[in-house]
Amino acid sequence: MSYGKVLLTGAAGFIGRMLREHWGSRFDLRLADVRELEDSEHESLVFDCSDYDGMKAACEGVETVIHLAADPSMQAEFYDSLLHRNVIATYNAFQAAHECGCKRIVFASSINAILGHEDITPVPADSSVYPVNVYGATKCWGEALGRVYAH
């Protein structure tokens, strides 16, 4: 089975590095991050996913988008970081993938989207979102956006 080209945003981050290590020889990866990547085996792009033109160009010819790019800090400021990195960049990833005909997009959410359910373990899959910080709320936004594009 061929998976085609896979775009991995946030490829220099913690999870991105782990996926590159485990997937590097199995998938045709296009790596993207705001930081320079040292990976001679795969195509790599340096751009900010909040730049729609950059995101759209990165999605060209891609079958699957794995969208990890975000500010993962629970203390991040909304206007300084979360708006651009977690809200606008996520919208751009879904919209660019849609416009470029990508077959699938995987959005990395967070436990922070349901962290308020601290009295329920494990949290049932059909539970409502319950963020307790703005970072978690941005992940709820991404989940809702995924539902919009799936619909």
FENFENKA-V68835 format. One record per residue. OMEGA is omega as a letter, one per 40 degrees, with the letter a starting at -180 (* if undefined). NEAR is the number of other ideal C-beta (glycine too) atoms within 8 Angstrom. Layout:
omega | near
OMEGA | NEAR
OMEGA | NEAR
This chain:
omega | near
i | 2
i | 3
a | 8
i | 9
a | 10
i | 15
i | 14
i | 14
a | 16
a | 14
i | 17
a | 10
a | 11
a | 6
i | 9
i | 15
i | 10
i | 8
i | 12
a | 14
a | 7
a | 7
a | 10
a | 11
a | 3
a | 5
i | 7
a | 8
i | 14
a | 14
i | 14
i | 15
i | 16
i | 7
i | 6
i | 7
i | 10
a | 4
a | 10
a | 3
a | 4
i | 10
i | 6
a | 12
i | 11
i | 9
i | 10
a | 9
i | 15
i | 9
a | 9
a | 9
i | 6
a | 11
a | 14
i | 12
i | 8
a | 14
a | 13
i | 7
a | 4
i | 15
a | 9
i | 14
i | 14
a | 12
i | 14
a | 13
i | 13
i | 11
a | 9
a | 7
i | 7
i | 7
a | 5
i | 11
a | 6
a | 8
a | 6
a | 6
a | 12
a | 15
a | 9
a | 10
a | 14
a | 15
a | 11
a | 9
i | 16
i | 16
a | 9
i | 14
i | 16
a | 15
i | 9
i | 13
i | 13
a | 9
a | 8
i | 11
i | 5
a | 13
a | 6
i | 7
i | 13
i | 8
i | 12
i | 10
a | 7
i | 9
a | 5
i | 12
a | 13
a | 12
i | 12
i | 7
a | 9
a | 5
a | 3
i | 8
e | 3
i | 4
i | 8
a | 6
a | 4
i | 3
i | 10
i | 3
a | 8
i | 10
i | 15
i | 7
a | 10
i | 9
i | 17
i | 15
i | 9
i | 13
i | 14
i | 11
a | 11
i | 12
i | 12
i | 8
i | 12
i | 11
i | 8
a | 8
i | 10
a | 5
* | 4
